[in-house]
Amino acid sequence: MCRNIRTLHNFEPHATSEEVHAAALQYVRKISGSTKPSKANQEAFDEAVHEIAHITQHLLESLVSQAPPKDREAEAAKARARAAVRYGAA
């Protein structure tokens, strides 16, 4: 999976529309193999991002979890700690 796409489900506060759009953009970039589409493909690229963001938002609204919501700051701290171990503290 693309490293830049983050889990968006079961966080407090909920994922923002900007986070959902960023995940959709990363997904479309990954599957298209292009970070910036040509002018001929720009409309199709933008439409795909819009549609994927839309359905992702519906998915996130429909999902239920019995687990308590995760704290964004605590998860970010865990990720920084994993990165420090993996890449060495700088």
C-alpha positions as CSV (number, residue, x, y, z in Angstrom):
1,M,0.0,0.0,0.0
2,C,1.1,3.5,-0.6
3,R,2.9,4.9,2.4
4,N,1.3,8.3,2.1
5,I,-2.2,7.0,2.4
6,R,-3.1,7.0,6.1
7,T,-5.9,5.2,7.9
8,L,-8.8,7.6,8.3
9,H,-11.3,5.4,10.2
10,N,-12.0,5.6,13.9
11,F,-10.2,8.8,14.8
12,E,-11.4,11.6,17.0
13,P,-11.9,14.1,15.5
14,H,-13.2,12.5,12.3
15,A,-11.2,12.7,9.1
16,T,-11.6,16.1,7.4
17,S,-12.6,16.5,3.7
18,E,-9.0,17.6,3.1
19,E,-7.7,14.4,4.4
20,V,-10.1,12.3,2.4
21,H,-9.2,14.3,-0.8
22,A,-5.5,13.9,-0.1
23,A,-6.0,10.1,0.2
24,A,-8.0,10.0,-3.0
25,L,-5.4,12.0,-4.8
26,Q,-2.6,9.7,-3.6
27,Y,-4.6,6.7,-4.7
28,V,-5.2,8.0,-8.2
29,R,-1.6,9.0,-8.5
30,K,-0.5,5.5,-7.5
31,I,-2.7,3.6,-9.8
32,S,-2.3,6.0,-12.8
33,G,1.5,6.1,-12.3
34,S,1.4,9.8,-12.7
35,T,1.8,12.6,-10.2
36,K,0.8,15.2,-12.7
37,P,-1.4,14.1,-15.6
38,S,-1.1,15.5,-19.1
39,K,-3.6,18.1,-20.3
40,A,-5.3,15.4,-22.2
41,N,-5.8,13.3,-19.0
42,Q,-6.4,16.1,-16.5
43,E,-10.2,16.0,-16.6
44,A,-10.3,12.2,-16.2
45,F,-7.7,12.4,-13.4
46,D,-9.7,15.1,-11.5
47,E,-13.0,13.3,-11.9
48,A,-11.4,10.1,-10.5
49,V,-10.1,12.0,-7.5
50,H,-13.5,13.6,-6.9
51,E,-15.4,10.3,-7.2
52,I,-13.0,8.3,-5.0
53,A,-13.1,11.1,-2.3
54,H,-16.9,11.0,-2.5
55,I,-17.2,7.3,-2.0
56,T,-14.5,7.3,0.6
57,Q,-16.4,9.8,2.6
58,H,-19.5,7.6,2.4
59,L,-17.5,4.6,3.5
60,L,-16.1,6.4,6.5
61,E,-19.6,7.5,7.5
62,S,-20.9,4.0,7.2
63,L,-18.2,2.1,9.1
64,V,-18.8,1.3,12.8
65,S,-16.3,0.2,15.4
66,Q,-16.5,-1.1,18.9
67,A,-13.0,0.1,19.6
68,P,-12.6,3.5,21.2
69,P,-11.6,6.3,18.8
70,K,-7.8,6.7,18.3
71,D,-6.2,10.0,19.3
72,R,-4.4,11.7,16.3
73,E,-1.6,13.1,18.5
74,A,-0.9,9.8,20.2
75,E,-0.9,7.9,16.8
76,A,1.5,10.6,15.4
77,A,3.8,10.2,18.4
78,K,3.9,6.4,17.8
79,A,4.7,6.9,14.2
80,R,7.6,9.2,15.0
81,A,8.9,6.7,17.5
82,R,8.7,3.9,14.9
83,A,10.5,6.2,12.4
84,A,13.2,7.0,14.9
85,V,13.9,3.3,15.5
86,R,13.8,2.5,11.8
87,Y,15.9,5.3,10.5
88,G,17.9,6.2,13.6
89,A,17.4,9.2,15.8
90,A,18.8,12.3,14.0
